[in-house]
Amino acid sequence: MTKQIDTELEHSTDATDDGVLAEFTADETFDFHGEVVERETTVAVLEDGGVHISQATDQGTFDSLTLSKRVADELVQERDSK
């Protein structure tokens, strides 16, 4: 069982030179089956309309995913239709 302990959000709307229009980072701490885990999730909105998501934990695991504008738009439309 996972239990959320703390979440801190940081927003940045400054465009960067690497094609990022805006991004936000969530620093989370949670209990995962009795073990405290810290995770950082960054969501970046790309200038071409796509989205890039990356996650890293204090255990050293890292995941990264980039969605094209078309896929991101489809996900938002699906969410909004519910």
MODELLER restraints for C-alpha pairs under 7 A, 6 or more apart:
rsr = mdl.restraints
at = mdl.atoms
rsr.add(forms.Gaussian(group=physical.xy_distance, feature=features.Distance(at['CA:1:A'], at['CA:32:A']), mean=6.11, stdev=0.5))
rsr.add(forms.Gaussian(group=physical.xy_distance, feature=features.Distance(at['CA:1:A'], at['CA:33:A']), mean=5.39, stdev=0.5))
rsr.add(forms.Gaussian(group=physical.xy_distance, feature=features.Distance(at['CA:2:A'], at['CA:30:A']), mean=6.85, stdev=0.5))
rsr.add(forms.Gaussian(group=physical.xy_distance, feature=features.Distance(at['CA:2:A'], at['CA:31:A']), mean=5.54, stdev=0.5))
rsr.add(forms.Gaussian(group=physical.xy_distance, feature=features.Distance(at['CA:2:A'], at['CA:32:A']), mean=4.57, stdev=0.5))
rsr.add(forms.Gaussian(group=physical.xy_distance, feature=features.Distance(at['CA:2:A'], at['CA:33:A']), mean=6.29, stdev=0.5))
rsr.add(forms.Gaussian(group=physical.xy_distance, feature=features.Distance(at['CA:3:A'], at['CA:30:A']), mean=5.55, stdev=0.5))
rsr.add(forms.Gaussian(group=physical.xy_distance, feature=features.Distance(at['CA:3:A'], at['CA:31:A']), mean=5.01, stdev=0.5))
rsr.add(forms.Gaussian(group=physical.xy_distance, feature=features.Distance(at['CA:3:A'], at['CA:32:A']), mean=6.63, stdev=0.5))
rsr.add(forms.Gaussian(group=physical.xy_distance, feature=features.Distance(at['CA:4:A'], at['CA:29:A']), mean=6.52, stdev=0.5))
rsr.add(forms.Gaussian(group=physical.xy_distance, feature=features.Distance(at['CA:4:A'], at['CA:30:A']), mean=4.34, stdev=0.5))
rsr.add(forms.Gaussian(group=physical.xy_distance, feature=features.Distance(at['CA:4:A'], at['CA:31:A']), mean=6.37, stdev=0.5))
rsr.add(forms.Gaussian(group=physical.xy_distance, feature=features.Distance(at['CA:5:A'], at['CA:29:A']), mean=5.38, stdev=0.5))
rsr.add(forms.Gaussian(group=physical.xy_distance, feature=features.Distance(at['CA:5:A'], at['CA:30:A']), mean=4.70, stdev=0.5))
rsr.add(forms.Gaussian(group=physical.xy_distance, feature=features.Distance(at['CA:5:A'], at['CA:31:A']), mean=6.80, stdev=0.5))
rsr.add(forms.Gaussian(group=physical.xy_distance, feature=features.Distance(at['CA:6:A'], at['CA:28:A']), mean=5.65, stdev=0.5))
rsr.add(forms.Gaussian(group=physical.xy_distance, feature=features.Distance(at['CA:6:A'], at['CA:29:A']), mean=5.09, stdev=0.5))
rsr.add(forms.Gaussian(group=physical.xy_distance, feature=features.Distance(at['CA:6:A'], at['CA:30:A']), mean=6.72, stdev=0.5))
rsr.add(forms.Gaussian(group=physical.xy_distance, feature=features.Distance(at['CA:7:A'], at['CA:26:A']), mean=6.58, stdev=0.5))
rsr.add(forms.Gaussian(group=physical.xy_distance, feature=features.Distance(at['CA:7:A'], at['CA:27:A']), mean=5.67, stdev=0.5))
rsr.add(forms.Gaussian(group=physical.xy_distance, feature=features.Distance(at['CA:7:A'], at['CA:28:A']), mean=4.42, stdev=0.5))
rsr.add(forms.Gaussian(group=physical.xy_distance, feature=features.Distance(at['CA:7:A'], at['CA:29:A']), mean=6.47, stdev=0.5))
rsr.add(forms.Gaussian(group=physical.xy_distance, feature=features.Distance(at['CA:8:A'], at['CA:26:A']), mean=5.62, stdev=0.5))
rsr.add(forms.Gaussian(group=physical.xy_distance, feature=features.Distance(at['CA:8:A'], at['CA:27:A']), mean=5.17, stdev=0.5))
rsr.add(forms.Gaussian(group=physical.xy_distance, feature=features.Distance(at['CA:8:A'], at['CA:28:A']), mean=6.49, stdev=0.5))
rsr.add(forms.Gaussian(group=physical.xy_distance, feature=features.Distance(at['CA:9:A'], at['CA:24:A']), mean=6.95, stdev=0.5))
rsr.add(forms.Gaussian(group=physical.xy_distance, feature=features.Distance(at['CA:9:A'], at['CA:25:A']), mean=5.71, stdev=0.5))
rsr.add(forms.Gaussian(group=physical.xy_distance, feature=features.Distance(at['CA:9:A'], at['CA:26:A']), mean=4.54, stdev=0.5))
rsr.add(forms.Gaussian(group=physical.xy_distance, feature=features.Distance(at['CA:9:A'], at['CA:27:A']), mean=6.47, stdev=0.5))
rsr.add(forms.Gaussian(group=physical.xy_distance, feature=features.Distance(at['CA:10:A'], at['CA:24:A']), mean=5.48, stdev=0.5))
rsr.add(forms.Gaussian(group=physical.xy_distance, feature=features.Distance(at['CA:10:A'], at['CA:25:A']), mean=5.21, stdev=0.5))
rsr.add(forms.Gaussian(group=physical.xy_distance, feature=features.Distance(at['CA:10:A'], at['CA:26:A']), mean=6.52, stdev=0.5))
rsr.add(forms.Gaussian(group=physical.xy_distance, feature=features.Distance(at['CA:11:A'], at['CA:23:A']), mean=6.19, stdev=0.5))
rsr.add(forms.Gaussian(group=physical.xy_distance, feature=features.Distance(at['CA:11:A'], at['CA:24:A']), mean=4.29, stdev=0.5))
rsr.add(forms.Gaussian(group=physical.xy_distance, feature=features.Distance(at['CA:11:A'], at['CA:25:A']), mean=6.56, stdev=0.5))
rsr.add(forms.Gaussian(group=physical.xy_distance, feature=features.Distance(at['CA:12:A'], at['CA:22:A']), mean=5.77, stdev=0.5))
rsr.add(forms.Gaussian(group=physical.xy_distance, feature=features.Distance(at['CA:12:A'], at['CA:23:A']), mean=5.32, stdev=0.5))
rsr.add(forms.Gaussian(group=physical.xy_distance, feature=features.Distance(at['CA:12:A'], at['CA:24:A']), mean=5.83, stdev=0.5))
rsr.add(forms.Gaussian(group=physical.xy_distance, feature=features.Distance(at['CA:13:A'], at['CA:21:A']), mean=6.79, stdev=0.5))
rsr.add(forms.Gaussian(group=physical.xy_distance, feature=features.Distance(at['CA:13:A'], at['CA:22:A']), mean=4.32, stdev=0.5))
rsr.add(forms.Gaussian(group=physical.xy_distance, feature=features.Distance(at['CA:13:A'], at['CA:23:A']), mean=6.36, stdev=0.5))
rsr.add(forms.Gaussian(group=physical.xy_distance, feature=features.Distance(at['CA:14:A'], at['CA:21:A']), mean=6.78, stdev=0.5))
rsr.add(forms.Gaussian(group=physical.xy_distance, feature=features.Distance(at['CA:14:A'], at['CA:22:A']), mean=5.95, stdev=0.5))
rsr.add(forms.Gaussian(group=physical.xy_distance, feature=features.Distance(at['CA:15:A'], at['CA:21:A']), mean=4.47, stdev=0.5))
rsr.add(forms.Gaussian(group=physical.xy_distance, feature=features.Distance(at['CA:15:A'], at['CA:22:A']), mean=5.91, stdev=0.5))
rsr.add(forms.Gaussian(group=physical.xy_distance, feature=features.Distance(at['CA:19:A'], at['CA:46:A']), mean=5.74, stdev=0.5))
rsr.add(forms.Gaussian(group=physical.xy_distance, feature=features.Distance(at['CA:19:A'], at['CA:47:A']), mean=5.38, stdev=0.5))
rsr.add(forms.Gaussian(group=physical.xy_distance, feature=features.Distance(at['CA:20:A'], at['CA:44:A']), mean=6.29, stdev=0.5))
rsr.add(forms.Gaussian(group=physical.xy_distance, feature=features.Distance(at['CA:20:A'], at['CA:45:A']), mean=5.97, stdev=0.5))
rsr.add(forms.Gaussian(group=physical.xy_distance, feature=features.Distance(at['CA:20:A'], at['CA:46:A']), mean=4.48, stdev=0.5))
rsr.add(forms.Gaussian(group=physical.xy_distance, feature=features.Distance(at['CA:20:A'], at['CA:47:A']), mean=5.68, stdev=0.5))
rsr.add(forms.Gaussian(group=physical.xy_distance, feature=features.Distance(at['CA:21:A'], at['CA:45:A']), mean=5.55, stdev=0.5))
rsr.add(forms.Gaussian(group=physical.xy_distance, feature=features.Distance(at['CA:21:A'], at['CA:46:A']), mean=5.25, stdev=0.5))
rsr.add(forms.Gaussian(group=physical.xy_distance, feature=features.Distance(at['CA:21:A'], at['CA:47:A']), mean=5.11, stdev=0.5))
rsr.add(forms.Gaussian(group=physical.xy_distance, feature=features.Distance(at['CA:22:A'], at['CA:44:A']), mean=5.83, stdev=0.5))
rsr.add(forms.Gaussian(group=physical.xy_distance, feature=features.Distance(at['CA:22:A'], at['CA:45:A']), mean=5.31, stdev=0.5))
rsr.add(forms.Gaussian(group=physical.xy_distance, feature=features.Distance(at['CA:23:A'], at['CA:42:A']), mean=6.97, stdev=0.5))
rsr.add(forms.Gaussian(group=physical.xy_distance, feature=features.Distance(at['CA:23:A'], at['CA:43:A']), mean=5.47, stdev=0.5))
rsr.add(forms.Gaussian(group=physical.xy_distance, feature=features.Distance(at['CA:23:A'], at['CA:44:A']), mean=4.11, stdev=0.5))
rsr.add(forms.Gaussian(group=physical.xy_distance, feature=features.Distance(at['CA:23:A'], at['CA:45:A']), mean=5.95, stdev=0.5))
rsr.add(forms.Gaussian(group=physical.xy_distance, feature=features.Distance(at['CA:24:A'], at['CA:42:A']), mean=5.78, stdev=0.5))
rsr.add(forms.Gaussian(group=physical.xy_distance, feature=features.Distance(at['CA:24:A'], at['CA:43:A']), mean=5.52, stdev=0.5))
rsr.add(forms.Gaussian(group=physical.xy_distance, feature=features.Distance(at['CA:24:A'], at['CA:44:A']), mean=6.62, stdev=0.5))
rsr.add(forms.Gaussian(group=physical.xy_distance, feature=features.Distance(at['CA:25:A'], at['CA:40:A']), mean=6.85, stdev=0.5))
rsr.add(forms.Gaussian(group=physical.xy_distance, feature=features.Distance(at['CA:25:A'], at['CA:41:A']), mean=5.57, stdev=0.5))
rsr.add(forms.Gaussian(group=physical.xy_distance, feature=features.Distance(at['CA:25:A'], at['CA:42:A']), mean=4.33, stdev=0.5))
rsr.add(forms.Gaussian(group=physical.xy_distance, feature=features.Distance(at['CA:25:A'], at['CA:43:A']), mean=6.42, stdev=0.5))
rsr.add(forms.Gaussian(group=physical.xy_distance, feature=features.Distance(at['CA:26:A'], at['CA:40:A']), mean=5.70, stdev=0.5))
rsr.add(forms.Gaussian(group=physical.xy_distance, feature=features.Distance(at['CA:26:A'], at['CA:41:A']), mean=5.16, stdev=0.5))
rsr.add(forms.Gaussian(group=physical.xy_distance, feature=features.Distance(at['CA:26:A'], at['CA:42:A']), mean=6.44, stdev=0.5))
rsr.add(forms.Gaussian(group=physical.xy_distance, feature=features.Distance(at['CA:27:A'], at['CA:39:A']), mean=5.92, stdev=0.5))
rsr.add(forms.Gaussian(group=physical.xy_distance, feature=features.Distance(at['CA:27:A'], at['CA:40:A']), mean=4.59, stdev=0.5))
rsr.add(forms.Gaussian(group=physical.xy_distance, feature=features.Distance(at['CA:27:A'], at['CA:41:A']), mean=6.57, stdev=0.5))
rsr.add(forms.Gaussian(group=physical.xy_distance, feature=features.Distance(at['CA:28:A'], at['CA:38:A']), mean=5.69, stdev=0.5))
rsr.add(forms.Gaussian(group=physical.xy_distance, feature=features.Distance(at['CA:28:A'], at['CA:39:A']), mean=5.19, stdev=0.5))
rsr.add(forms.Gaussian(group=physical.xy_distance, feature=features.Distance(at['CA:28:A'], at['CA:40:A']), mean=6.28, stdev=0.5))
rsr.add(forms.Gaussian(group=physical.xy_distance, feature=features.Distance(at['CA:29:A'], at['CA:36:A']), mean=6.92, stdev=0.5))
rsr.add(forms.Gaussian(group=physical.xy_distance, feature=features.Distance(at['CA:29:A'], at['CA:37:A']), mean=5.69, stdev=0.5))
rsr.add(forms.Gaussian(group=physical.xy_distance, feature=features.Distance(at['CA:29:A'], at['CA:38:A']), mean=4.51, stdev=0.5))
rsr.add(forms.Gaussian(group=physical.xy_distance, feature=features.Distance(at['CA:29:A'], at['CA:39:A']), mean=6.40, stdev=0.5))
rsr.add(forms.Gaussian(group=physical.xy_distance, feature=features.Distance(at['CA:30:A'], at['CA:36:A']), mean=5.71, stdev=0.5))
rsr.add(forms.Gaussian(group=physical.xy_distance, feature=features.Distance(at['CA:30:A'], at['CA:37:A']), mean=5.46, stdev=0.5))
rsr.add(forms.Gaussian(group=physical.xy_distance, feature=features.Distance(at['CA:30:A'], at['CA:38:A']), mean=6.64, stdev=0.5))
rsr.add(forms.Gaussian(group=physical.xy_distance, feature=features.Distance(at['CA:31:A'], at['CA:37:A']), mean=6.16, stdev=0.5))
rsr.add(forms.Gaussian(group=physical.xy_distance, feature=features.Distance(at['CA:37:A'], at['CA:58:A']), mean=6.64, stdev=0.5))
rsr.add(forms.Gaussian(group=physical.xy_distance, feature=features.Distance(at['CA:38:A'], at['CA:57:A']), mean=5.60, stdev=0.5))
rsr.add(forms.Gaussian(group=physical.xy_distance, feature=features.Distance(at['CA:38:A'], at['CA:58:A']), mean=5.48, stdev=0.5))
rsr.add(forms.Gaussian(group=physical.xy_distance, feature=features.Distance(at['CA:39:A'], at['CA:55:A']), mean=6.85, stdev=0.5))
rsr.add(forms.Gaussian(group=physical.xy_distance, feature=features.Distance(at['CA:39:A'], at['CA:56:A']), mean=5.64, stdev=0.5))
rsr.add(forms.Gaussian(group=physical.xy_distance, feature=features.Distance(at['CA:39:A'], at['CA:57:A']), mean=4.24, stdev=0.5))
rsr.add(forms.Gaussian(group=physical.xy_distance, feature=features.Distance(at['CA:39:A'], at['CA:58:A']), mean=6.46, stdev=0.5))
rsr.add(forms.Gaussian(group=physical.xy_distance, feature=features.Distance(at['CA:40:A'], at['CA:55:A']), mean=5.54, stdev=0.5))
rsr.add(forms.Gaussian(group=physical.xy_distance, feature=features.Distance(at['CA:40:A'], at['CA:56:A']), mean=5.36, stdev=0.5))
rsr.add(forms.Gaussian(group=physical.xy_distance, feature=features.Distance(at['CA:40:A'], at['CA:57:A']), mean=6.35, stdev=0.5))
rsr.add(forms.Gaussian(group=physical.xy_distance, feature=features.Distance(at['CA:41:A'], at['CA:54:A']), mean=5.69, stdev=0.5))
rsr.add(forms.Gaussian(group=physical.xy_distance, feature=features.Distance(at['CA:41:A'], at['CA:55:A']), mean=4.39, stdev=0.5))
rsr.add(forms.Gaussian(group=physical.xy_distance, feature=features.Distance(at['CA:41:A'], at['CA:56:A']), mean=6.70, stdev=0.5))
rsr.add(forms.Gaussian(group=physical.xy_distance, feature=features.Distance(at['CA:42:A'], at['CA:53:A']), mean=5.65, stdev=0.5))
rsr.add(forms.Gaussian(group=physical.xy_distance, feature=features.Distance(at['CA:42:A'], at['CA:54:A']), mean=5.30, stdev=0.5))
rsr.add(forms.Gaussian(group=physical.xy_distance, feature=features.Distance(at['CA:42:A'], at['CA:55:A']), mean=6.46, stdev=0.5))
rsr.add(forms.Gaussian(group=physical.xy_distance, feature=features.Distance(at['CA:43:A'], at['CA:52:A']), mean=5.78, stdev=0.5))
rsr.add(forms.Gaussian(group=physical.xy_distance, feature=features.Distance(at['CA:43:A'], at['CA:53:A']), mean=4.57, stdev=0.5))
rsr.add(forms.Gaussian(group=physical.xy_distance, feature=features.Distance(at['CA:43:A'], at['CA:54:A']), mean=6.73, stdev=0.5))
rsr.add(forms.Gaussian(group=physical.xy_distance, feature=features.Distance(at['CA:44:A'], at['CA:51:A']), mean=5.66, stdev=0.5))
rsr.add(forms.Gaussian(group=physical.xy_distance, feature=features.Distance(at['CA:44:A'], at['CA:52:A']), mean=5.07, stdev=0.5))
rsr.add(forms.Gaussian(group=physical.xy_distance, feature=features.Distance(at['CA:44:A'], at['CA:53:A']), mean=6.40, stdev=0.5))
rsr.add(forms.Gaussian(group=physical.xy_distance, feature=features.Distance(at['CA:45:A'], at['CA:51:A']), mean=4.75, stdev=0.5))
rsr.add(forms.Gaussian(group=physical.xy_distance, feature=features.Distance(at['CA:45:A'], at['CA:52:A']), mean=6.61, stdev=0.5))
rsr.add(forms.Gaussian(group=physical.xy_distance, feature=features.Distance(at['CA:48:A'], at['CA:69:A']), mean=6.87, stdev=0.5))
rsr.add(forms.Gaussian(group=physical.xy_distance, feature=features.Distance(at['CA:49:A'], at['CA:69:A']), mean=4.61, stdev=0.5))
rsr.add(forms.Gaussian(group=physical.xy_distance, feature=features.Distance(at['CA:50:A'], at['CA:67:A']), mean=5.55, stdev=0.5))
rsr.add(forms.Gaussian(group=physical.xy_distance, feature=features.Distance(at['CA:50:A'], at['CA:68:A']), mean=4.40, stdev=0.5))
rsr.add(forms.Gaussian(group=physical.xy_distance, feature=features.Distance(at['CA:50:A'], at['CA:69:A']), mean=4.00, stdev=0.5))
rsr.add(forms.Gaussian(group=physical.xy_distance, feature=features.Distance(at['CA:50:A'], at['CA:72:A']), mean=6.36, stdev=0.5))
rsr.add(forms.Gaussian(group=physical.xy_distance, feature=features.Distance(at['CA:51:A'], at['CA:66:A']), mean=5.76, stdev=0.5))
rsr.add(forms.Gaussian(group=physical.xy_distance, feature=features.Distance(at['CA:51:A'], at['CA:67:A']), mean=5.20, stdev=0.5))
rsr.add(forms.Gaussian(group=physical.xy_distance, feature=features.Distance(at['CA:51:A'], at['CA:68:A']), mean=6.60, stdev=0.5))
rsr.add(forms.Gaussian(group=physical.xy_distance, feature=features.Distance(at['CA:51:A'], at['CA:72:A']), mean=6.70, stdev=0.5))
rsr.add(forms.Gaussian(group=physical.xy_distance, feature=features.Distance(at['CA:52:A'], at['CA:65:A']), mean=5.77, stdev=0.5))
rsr.add(forms.Gaussian(group=physical.xy_distance, feature=features.Distance(at['CA:52:A'], at['CA:66:A']), mean=4.24, stdev=0.5))
rsr.add(forms.Gaussian(group=physical.xy_distance, feature=features.Distance(at['CA:52:A'], at['CA:67:A']), mean=6.28, stdev=0.5))
rsr.add(forms.Gaussian(group=physical.xy_distance, feature=features.Distance(at['CA:53:A'], at['CA:64:A']), mean=5.76, stdev=0.5))
rsr.add(forms.Gaussian(group=physical.xy_distance, feature=features.Distance(at['CA:53:A'], at['CA:65:A']), mean=5.20, stdev=0.5))
rsr.add(forms.Gaussian(group=physical.xy_distance, feature=features.Distance(at['CA:53:A'], at['CA:66:A']), mean=6.25, stdev=0.5))
rsr.add(forms.Gaussian(group=physical.xy_distance, feature=features.Distance(at['CA:54:A'], at['CA:63:A']), mean=5.58, stdev=0.5))
rsr.add(forms.Gaussian(group=physical.xy_distance, feature=features.Distance(at['CA:54:A'], at['CA:64:A']), mean=4.25, stdev=0.5))
rsr.add(forms.Gaussian(group=physical.xy_distance, feature=features.Distance(at['CA:54:A'], at['CA:65:A']), mean=6.30, stdev=0.5))
rsr.add(forms.Gaussian(group=physical.xy_distance, feature=features.Distance(at['CA:55:A'], at['CA:62:A']), mean=5.56, stdev=0.5))
rsr.add(forms.Gaussian(group=physical.xy_distance, feature=features.Distance(at['CA:55:A'], at['CA:63:A']), mean=5.20, stdev=0.5))
rsr.add(forms.Gaussian(group=physical.xy_distance, feature=features.Distance(at['CA:55:A'], at['CA:64:A']), mean=6.46, stdev=0.5))
rsr.add(forms.Gaussian(group=physical.xy_distance, feature=features.Distance(at['CA:56:A'], at['CA:62:A']), mean=4.36, stdev=0.5))
rsr.add(forms.Gaussian(group=physical.xy_distance, feature=features.Distance(at['CA:56:A'], at['CA:63:A']), mean=6.55, stdev=0.5))
